[in-house]
Amino acid sequence: QLTGKKNRFILLIIIFLFLNTISLKEKNVIFGNVEDIKVIGLENHLNESIKDKLSYLKNNRLFSINKEILKKQITNYNYIESFKVFKLYPDNLLLSLEQTKFLASTLRQNKKYLIGSNAKLIDFDLFSENKDLPMIYGNFQPEDFIILKKKINQSPIDFNNIKNFFFYPSLRWDIQNNNNIKIKLPYKNIDEALIKAKKIIDNNKTEINTIDLRIKNQIILTNE
């Protein structure tokens, strides 16, 4: 009896595989080949644009897609902070994308760019709704701005209350808040200078628009 049950079980498996093979052939499906690519996480038009650029992956073997090569292609999109790739067998490829956070804007050769939290320059025209970001003037490296922002975030100064940043060839920063008070920061000890600037802004009773902290152990307040 056990042998009979075992034989019937094997027969059912063979029939099941046979029927599925016929079904796949009828649908012209090759198991393991990419039939559909899904891109999620960004605005619809950006998802579709990236999907179109990756359409060459269709009909390639799903298991043979090199994630490192795909990573290099995705990182060419400066507005992407991170992404994940999911191979959904038998024939789907899913890309889940995370958009970088826009921190500020700047001009390079009369063209406007956004600065992302990934320290990359992003074409402003792709995301023109970001009009309330602070402006950065000067020939700076995005990585240097990210470092400054971290220092501001760790200080009592509110980053959201800053409307302009100025970077100088001496590698020094000035910041200007929404009340038009400009803080001239030193090259070193920026953390300490930010604390001093906040105390001056909160406690000063006279009208000032410039706090000069460039020289160590010296504070110059002016109303230029």
C-alpha positions in Angstrom: 0.0 0.0 0.0 2.8 2.4 0.8 4.4 1.7 -2.5 1.2 2.3 -4.3 0.7 5.7 -2.5 4.3 6.6 -3.3 3.8 5.8 -7.0 0.6 7.8 -7.2 2.3 10.8 -5.5 5.2 10.7 -8.0 2.7 10.5 -10.9 0.8 13.5 -9.6 4.1 15.5 -9.5 4.9 14.5 -13.1 1.5 15.5 -14.3 1.7 18.9 -12.4 5.1 19.7 -14.0 3.9 18.7 -17.4 0.8 20.9 -17.3 2.8 23.9 -16.0 5.3 23.4 -18.8 2.5 23.5 -21.3 1.0 26.6 -19.6 4.3 28.5 -19.8 4.8 27.7 -23.4 1.3 28.9 -24.3 2.1 32.2 -22.6 5.6 32.5 -24.3 7.2 32.9 -20.8 10.8 31.8 -20.3 11.3 31.2 -16.6 13.9 33.5 -15.1 13.9 36.2 -17.8 12.9 39.7 -16.9 9.5 40.5 -18.2 8.6 43.5 -16.1 10.6 46.3 -14.3 8.9 48.3 -11.5 10.4 51.5 -10.2 9.0 53.1 -7.0 9.8 55.8 -4.5 10.1 58.9 -6.6 7.6 61.1 -8.5 5.8 59.2 -11.2 7.6 60.9 -14.1 11.0 60.2 -12.6 10.1 56.6 -11.9 9.0 56.1 -15.5 12.0 57.9 -16.9 14.4 55.5 -15.0 12.3 52.5 -15.9 12.6 53.4 -19.6 16.4 53.7 -19.2 16.5 50.2 -17.7 14.3 48.6 -20.3 17.4 47.0 -21.9 17.3 44.6 -18.9 14.1 43.0 -20.3 14.5 39.4 -21.5 17.8 39.1 -19.7 18.1 36.3 -17.2 16.8 37.6 -13.8 19.4 35.7 -11.8 22.3 36.9 -14.0 21.7 40.7 -13.5 24.8 42.2 -11.8 23.7 44.4 -8.9 27.0 46.3 -8.9 26.6 47.3 -12.5 23.0 48.4 -11.8 24.3 50.3 -8.8 26.7 52.3 -10.9 23.8 53.2 -13.3 21.4 54.3 -10.5 24.0 56.4 -8.8 24.3 58.5 -11.9 21.0 60.0 -10.9 22.2 62.7 -8.5 18.8 63.0 -6.8 18.8 59.5 -5.5 20.0 59.0 -1.9 19.8 55.2 -1.8 18.1 52.3 -3.4 17.3 48.6 -3.1 16.9 46.0 -5.8 14.6 43.1 -5.5 14.5 40.2 -7.9 11.0 38.9 -7.8 11.0 35.5 -9.3 10.0 34.3 -11.8 10.2 37.4 -14.0 10.0 40.8 -12.2 12.6 43.3 -11.2 11.7 45.9 -8.5 13.8 49.0 -7.7 12.9 50.9 -4.6 14.4 54.4 -4.7 14.9 57.0 -2.0 15.1 60.6 -3.1 17.9 62.7 -1.5 16.8 65.6 0.8 17.3 69.1 -0.8 19.2 71.4 1.6 20.0 74.5 -0.4 20.5 75.9 -3.9 23.4 77.5 -5.7 24.6 78.9 -9.1 27.3 77.3 -11.2 28.1 79.1 -14.5 24.7 80.9 -14.4 22.8 77.6 -14.0 20.9 76.8 -10.8 21.4 73.6 -8.8 20.1 72.0 -5.7 22.4 70.7 -3.0 21.4 67.2 -1.8 22.0 65.6 1.5 24.1 63.1 -0.6 26.5 66.0 -1.3 25.6 66.1 -5.0 24.6 68.9 -7.3 21.1 68.4 -8.8 19.5 70.1 -11.7 17.1 72.7 -10.2 14.7 72.5 -13.2 13.9 68.9 -12.3 12.5 70.0 -8.9 11.6 73.7 -9.4 9.0 73.7 -6.6 11.9 73.9 -4.1 11.9 77.7 -3.8 12.2 78.3 -0.1 15.7 76.8 0.3 18.7 78.9 1.4 21.1 80.2 -1.3 24.8 79.5 -1.3 27.2 81.9 -2.9 30.8 81.1 -3.7 32.9 78.3 -5.2 32.4 75.6 -2.6 32.5 71.8 -2.6 29.1 70.3 -1.6 30.9 68.0 0.9 32.1 71.1 2.8 28.6 72.5 3.0 27.4 69.2 4.4 30.0 69.4 7.1 28.9 73.0 8.0 25.3 72.0 8.1 26.1 69.2 10.6 27.8 71.7 12.8 24.8 74.0 12.6 22.4 71.2 13.4 24.5 70.5 16.6 24.4 74.1 17.6 21.6 76.3 19.0 21.3 78.1 15.6 18.2 77.0 13.6 19.2 75.9 10.1 15.7 76.7 8.9 16.2 80.4 9.9 19.2 80.8 7.6 18.5 82.3 4.1 22.1 82.8 2.7 25.5 81.1 2.9 28.7 82.8 1.6 31.8 80.8 1.0 35.2 82.5 0.5 38.5 81.4 -1.2 40.0 81.4 2.4 37.7 78.4 3.0 35.6 80.4 5.5 31.8 80.7 5.7 29.4 83.5 6.5 25.8 82.8 7.2 22.8 85.3 7.1 19.6 84.6 8.9 16.1 85.6 8.0 16.4 88.8 10.0 19.4 89.8 7.8 21.9 89.3 10.5 25.2 88.1 9.0 27.5 85.9 11.1 31.1 85.9 10.0 32.5 82.6 11.1 36.1 81.8 11.7 38.0 79.2 9.7 38.4 77.0 12.8 36.3 76.5 16.0 33.0 77.0 14.1 31.1 75.1 16.8 32.1 77.6 19.5 31.4 80.6 17.2 27.9 79.4 16.5 27.1 79.2 20.3 28.5 82.7 20.8 26.5 84.1 17.8 23.2 82.6 19.2 23.8 84.2 22.6 24.5 87.6 21.1 21.4 87.4 18.9 19.2 86.5 21.9 20.6 89.0 24.4 21.7 92.0 22.3 19.4 95.0 22.8 20.9 97.2 20.1 20.3 97.0 16.4 23.0 95.1 14.6 23.2 93.3 11.3 26.8 91.8 11.5 28.4 89.6 14.1 32.1 89.2 13.2 33.7 86.2 15.0 36.6 85.7 12.6 39.3 86.6 15.1 39.8 84.4 18.1 38.7 86.0 21.4 37.3 89.0 19.6 33.7 89.9 18.8 32.8 92.8 16.5 29.2 94.0 16.3 28.2 96.4 13.6 25.2 97.9 11.9 26.4 98.4 8.4 
